[in-house]
Amino acid sequence: MSFNEEKRNAIKKYMLEKIRKDDENFIRKTAETFAVSETSVRRYLKSCEEERIISVDPTKYCRYILSTVEKTWPLKNDGSLEEDRIFFSNVRPLLENLPKNVLDIWSYVFAEIMNNAIEHSEATEIKYSIKRDCLYTEVSILDNGIGIFKSIQDFIEKEENKQIDIEQAMLELYKGKLTTNPSCHSGEGIFFSSKMLTEFAILSDNTIFSFRSDEKEKFVQSHLISYYTKLKKVGTMVVMRLENDTITTSKDVFDSFAPLEEGFIKTLIPMREVCPLGNPVARSQARRILKRLDEFKEVIFDFNGIEFMGQGFADEIFRVFQNAHPDIVLRPINANEAVLGMIQHVIRA
């Protein structure tokens, strides 16, 4: 049986995703998902071997691994580093044959994150790594500096004369517009970089900031292991993953949150990430989240993964804050019936 190109590509990608996750039942699952014979799946498997996309690995449960190109570079942060030259000299050549939109994204996010390591971290050493297979490209950048959350804590303590914990420092990153060097930077780099990528995570002070990362500890540790013996101190490590065939463009992301005629007017709060200890229930939680949100015209609250929201939390955001800022649009997304019901309850009240 012959399939059209779209179905062939879908079967192949699904099978390779399962191999990447070392699923020993990948042949059966692929056949069942696409209603094809296991013989057909094995033909795809043989084709991928011939193309050297995969290779046999007896140590894996599925007996295969994706062929991977991986390279790491060390840098001395001596004042001469320039992030664009680093990208075009070393990283760009390993991204050959990727679509233009993918190259544009990597050019932007690498420059933003590497610049942070060079100019903000107070690091003396930086290491960066690239790993690419047929499905994804991953880039990690690590420095031995002060640590991004500690830097935010120190900045807010100095500017506002008050102390915040690491959780609050991390929360400020989700909102965007915060920079520890406002005269030279806008505080937008991490926000927009995270929205362009398939998966994004930052490790600092044993705390992980993540976006679209369901297994953030595993994602971070897979890169951190290779650095343990290479730097005496880990200040900040940023790990980024992007699908090689993504249709997302950097323009899409900027248009969504910062249209040219208005600037950075919209932000997104991933509730599951900003409430790591459980469901949002307390007014104090809400007040921490609401800090600086009056700088935006629209705030999207993503309730994906949130089962319940307390009345006090909902009231503080969707009644008290909304009444104080009637021109700001508060938009909940991915909310279940219980969460939507609580929002309606406090609005009616």
N, C-alpha and C positions, 0 to 999 in steps of 0.2 A: 504494500500500500504506500502510495506517495502522498506527501503532505505539502501544503503551500509553504512558502519560505517563512512566513510569520509563525506558523505552528512548529516548524523545524527548529527555529531559533528559540522558541519558548521551551520546547522539550530539552534542547541542549543546555540552555541556561539553568533550568530547574535541576537537571542532573548534576551539573557542575557545582551548583550551590550546595547540593547534598554531599557531594564529595568534599567540598571545602569544609563542611561541618563534620566530616568523618562519619557519615551515616552508613552503617554497614548494610542497611536495607534499601540503599538508594535505587537499585535497579527495579525492585518491586514497587516502591513508592512512585517512581517516575512512570512506570507502566500503568499503574492504577490511576494516577492523577490525570493522565492524558488519554486513557482508554486505548492504549496501544499494547502490543505484545512485548514480552521481555526480550524476545529476539531482536525486535526493532531497537530497543534501548541499547542492547549490546552492540549493535551496528554503530550507533552514535558513539558509544564508548571506544570502539576500535578506531573510528574516524578521529576522535580527539587524541588518541595515542599517536596516530600517524602524523597529526599536525603538531605534536609535541606540546599540546596544551596541558596534558596530564602525563604522569608517569607512574609506574608501579612502585608501591612502597609497602613491603610485607609487614611493617610495624604498625600500619594503620588498620583500624577495624574494617574500613571499606576497601582496603588494599590499594588505594590510589591516593595521590596528592596532586594538587594543581602545580604546574611548573611556575616557579617564582624567581623573579629577579630582585635582588636585595643588595643595598649598598649603604654604608655609613661613613660620614665625614666628621672629623673633629675640627674645631675652630678655636683660636685664641681671640678673645674679645679685647683687642688692643687699641680700639678706636678707628681702625681702618676698614672695618667690615661694611659692606654695602649689600643689602638683601637682594636687590635686583640682579647684581652681578653673580651672586651665589646661585640664584635660581637658574639663570640662563647658561651658566658655565657647567653646572653639575646636575641639577634636577631636570631641566627641560629636555636634555638628550635622552633621558630614560622614559619620557612620555611620548615618544614618537608614535605616530599613527592614531593617536587619540583624537576625537572630534574637537573642533575649535572651541565649542562652548565649555568642554571639559578643561582644555588648556587654559582658557580665560579664567576659570574658577581657580585652578591651581596657582596661576600666576598671582591672583589677588590674595588668596588666603595664605600662601607661603610668605609673600612679602609682608603682610600684616603681622603674622605670628613671629617671623624671624626678626622683624623690626622691634617687636616687644622685647624679645630676648636680648637684642643688641643694646637698645636704648633705655629700657625700663628696669631690667632685672638686676643691675649692678653685678652681673656675672663676669667672671674672668675666663670661663670656658663654656663653650656651646657645642653640642653634638646634634647632628640631624641625620635622619635615616629615611630612605624610601624603599618601599616594598611593593612590587606590582605582579599581579597574576592576570589571567584572562578576564576576570570579573571586576576586580577592584584595584585601586592604587591606594596605598596608605603612606602617610608621611608623619614622622614624629620629630619634634624639636625639643631638646632638653637643655637646661642651663643649670649652673651651680650658684645661682644668685639668691636674692632675698626671699623669693617666693611671692607669687602674685597675690594671694590672699593676705599675707602679712603686709605687703605693700599697700593694699587698699585699706587695711586696718590702720596703718600708720598715717595715711593721708587723711582719713576721716577724723582720726583723733586730733590731728593738727588743725584741720580746717574747722571742725565743729566742736572741738574740745570735749569729745565724748568717746568712750570706748565701745567697740562692737566686737562680736565674736566672729569666728570664721564662717559660720552659717550665714550671718548677715552680709559679710564681705562677698561671699559667693553669690548671694541673692542679687546684689547690685550688678553683677556681671550679666545676669539674665535680662535685666531691664535695658541695658545699653546706656549710652551718653555719659558714663562715668569714666574719667581718666585721672590718673595721679599726676599728669603733666598737662593741665588744660591749656597752657600757652602754646603748646606744640602739637597736641593731639586732641581728637574729638571724642574718643571713647566709643567709637563705632566698630572698630576692627573685629573684635571677638564676636559681637552680636551678629554682624553680617556674615562672617566666616562660618559660624555655626549653622546658619540658616541655609547656606549654599551646599553644605556637605551631607553625605549620607549618614555619617556618624562623627561626633566630635566630643572630645573629653580633655579635661585639664586635671592633672594631679599636682597637688602642692600641700605640704604639711599634712600628709596622710588623708587629705580630703579630695574628693573627686567632683568636679563640675562637669556635667555632661548634657548633651542634647541629642536626642534620637539614639540613645545607646541603652538598649535593654539589658545588656550584660557589660556594664561599664567597668566593673572590676577586672573581668577577664580581658576586655579590650585593652585596658591600660597595662595590666600585668604582662601581656604578650609582648609589649614593647619595652617595658621597664627591665625585664630580665636581662636583655642584651646590654643594658647600661650599667648594671650593678658594679662590675669590676673596672669600669672606665672613668667614672667620676666619683670622687670621694663624697660629694654632696649633691643631692637632687633638690634644686630650688623649685623649678617649675618644669613640668613636662606636658606638652600638648600633643595629642594623638588625633589624626584626622584620616577619615576614610571616605572615598568617593567612588561610586559606580563608574566604570569606564564608559558605559553607554547611557549615562543619565541624559535626560532631555532638559534638565534645569539649566538656566543661564544665570549669570551674575546679574544681568539686567532684570530678569524676572524678580529676583530677590529685592533689589533696590527699588523697583517699581512698587512692590508690595508694601514696603515699610518706609520708603523715603522717596516719594515722587519728586521729580526735578523741581516742579513749581512750588513745592511746600517744604521739602527737607525731611528730616527724620522725625516723622509725626506719629508713627505707629509702633507699638512694641507688643511682644508676645510673652506671656508668663506661663511656663509649663508647670502646672500645679503639682504634679507628682514629684517633680524635681525640687521645687522650692519648699515642699512640705515633706522632707525625707523621713520624719519620725512617724508619719501616719496621716490620716485624713485631716483636712483643714477644719478646725473647730473653734479656735479661740480668737477673740478680738485682737489680742496682742500679736498673733500671727498675721492677721490681716493688716494691722498698722505697719508692721515691718515691710510687708509686700507693697503697701501703698506709698511708701516713702519715695519721692521723686516722680511718681506716676502723673503728677499734675503738669509735668513738662511735655506730655504727649496729648494728641488730639483723639487718639483711639488706643484702647488697651484690649488685647485679646487674651482671655483666660482659657487656657487649654486644660480641660478637666479629664483628659484621657487617663485612665487608670485610677481615678478618684471615685470611690463608691458612695461616700457620704460627705456632706458639708454641714457643719454646725450652724445653728441659728445666729450666734454672735458673730461668727466669721462672715457669714453672708450679709448680715445686717450692716456691718461696718463698711463693706465694700459697695454693695448694691443699693443701699439706702443712704447711709450717712455720707460716704464719699461722693456718691452720685448726686445727692442733693446739694452738696457744697460745690460741686463742679458739674453743673448741668450741661455744659458744652462738650464735655469729654464723653465719647462713646465707649461704653463697657460692653464687650461682646463675648459671651461664653460660647465655647465650641466643645464638641465631643463630650457633652454632659449627659449623664443618664437621667431617668425620670426623677429620681430622688433629689439630685442636685438642682435640676430645673424647677422642681416643685418648691424647694427651699428658697430659691431666688424669687419666685413669684410670691411666696409667703411674705418675705420681708418687704417686697415692693408694695404689696397690698396693705401691710401693716403701717 
